[in-house]
Amino acid sequence: MATITIDDKEYDTETLSDDAKNQLQSINFVDQELARLNAQAAVLQTARIAYAKALNDALGTDLVFNS
């Protein structure tokens, strides 16, 4: 028996209506996508910092690039 807690109330997932199960599945999907996109954004930000540093090194400057 799996349970979920929403607003401090526990629900048995096996007894949820089909609509509630579908909504829960959608929430789980969105949460996973948000986590994936946040991880991708972190990778891209790290790459941007490295490229900006390389550009500064190539130009012989100490410029700061903000997005």
Buried (B, 14 or more C-beta within 10 A) or exposed (E): EEEBEEEEEEBEEEEBEEEBEEEBEEEEEEEEEEEEEEEEEEEEEEEEEEEBEEEBEEEEEEEEEEE
